[in-house]
Amino acid sequence: MATFYILYSIAIDKYYVGATCDDISERLRRHNSKHKKGFTGKANDWTVVYCEIFATKEEAFAREREVKSWKSRGRLAQLVRSTPSENQPIGKWQ
């Protein structure tokens, strides 16, 4: 199993799109660790605002590439809003 996910940081008002084969809560912990490298190193308040589960890593990483190819914050925000809130894992994962 693999997860396609979208993170959001209030501090820098940015989205981050990614995919992982790791547990999503562990991946989020690493994004929020005190590192300075990479895009997510700019903030440590990332929260999961959207995710999709796939049977294979190839499917999840293909979905990541598809969404990143949009290059549109508006379209990304629309995807986040498109799923009913009871199905979205919004908030910090502990």
C-alpha positions in Angstrom: 0.0 0.0 0.0 1.0 3.6 -0.6 -0.4 7.0 0.1 -0.7 10.1 -2.0 -1.1 13.1 0.3 -1.4 16.9 0.4 0.0 18.9 3.3 -0.7 22.5 4.2 1.2 25.0 6.3 -0.6 28.0 7.8 2.8 29.7 8.6 3.8 29.9 5.0 0.4 29.5 3.4 1.6 26.7 1.1 0.6 23.3 0.0 3.0 20.3 -0.4 2.1 17.3 -2.6 3.8 14.0 -1.9 3.5 10.2 -1.9 4.9 7.6 0.4 5.0 3.9 1.2 5.6 4.8 4.9 3.0 5.3 7.5 1.5 8.7 6.9 1.9 9.8 10.5 5.6 8.9 10.4 6.0 10.8 7.1 4.3 13.8 8.6 6.5 13.7 11.7 9.6 13.8 9.4 8.2 16.7 7.4 7.7 18.6 10.7 11.1 17.7 12.1 13.5 20.6 12.6 15.3 20.3 9.3 16.3 23.2 7.0 16.6 21.4 3.8 14.0 21.0 1.1 10.6 22.7 0.7 9.0 21.4 3.9 12.0 22.6 5.9 10.6 26.2 5.6 7.9 25.4 8.3 7.1 22.9 10.9 3.3 23.2 11.2 2.4 20.9 8.2 -1.0 19.2 8.5 -2.5 16.5 6.3 -5.4 18.0 4.4 -6.0 15.3 1.8 -4.9 11.8 1.1 -5.7 8.8 -1.2 -4.7 5.2 -0.6 -3.4 3.1 -3.4 -2.6 -0.6 -3.7 0.9 0.1 -5.2 3.5 2.7 -4.9 3.5 3.1 -8.7 -0.1 4.3 -8.6 0.5 6.7 -5.7 3.6 8.2 -7.3 1.7 8.5 -10.6 -1.1 10.4 -8.8 1.6 12.7 -7.2 3.1 13.4 -10.7 -0.4 14.1 -12.1 -1.4 16.6 -9.4 2.0 18.3 -9.5 1.7 18.7 -13.3 -1.4 20.9 -12.7 0.8 23.7 -11.4 -2.3 25.4 -10.0 -2.9 26.3 -6.4 -6.6 26.9 -7.2 -7.0 23.4 -8.6 -5.2 21.9 -5.7 -7.4 23.7 -3.2 -10.4 22.6 -5.1 -9.3 18.9 -4.8 -8.8 19.4 -1.0 -12.3 20.9 -0.7 -13.9 18.2 -2.9 -13.8 15.5 -0.3 -16.4 15.5 2.5 -14.6 16.6 5.7 -15.5 13.4 7.5 -13.4 11.4 5.0 -10.4 13.8 5.1 -7.7 13.2 7.6 -7.3 16.9 8.4 -5.2 17.9 11.3 -1.8 17.0 12.8 -1.2 13.3 12.9 0.4 12.2 16.1 
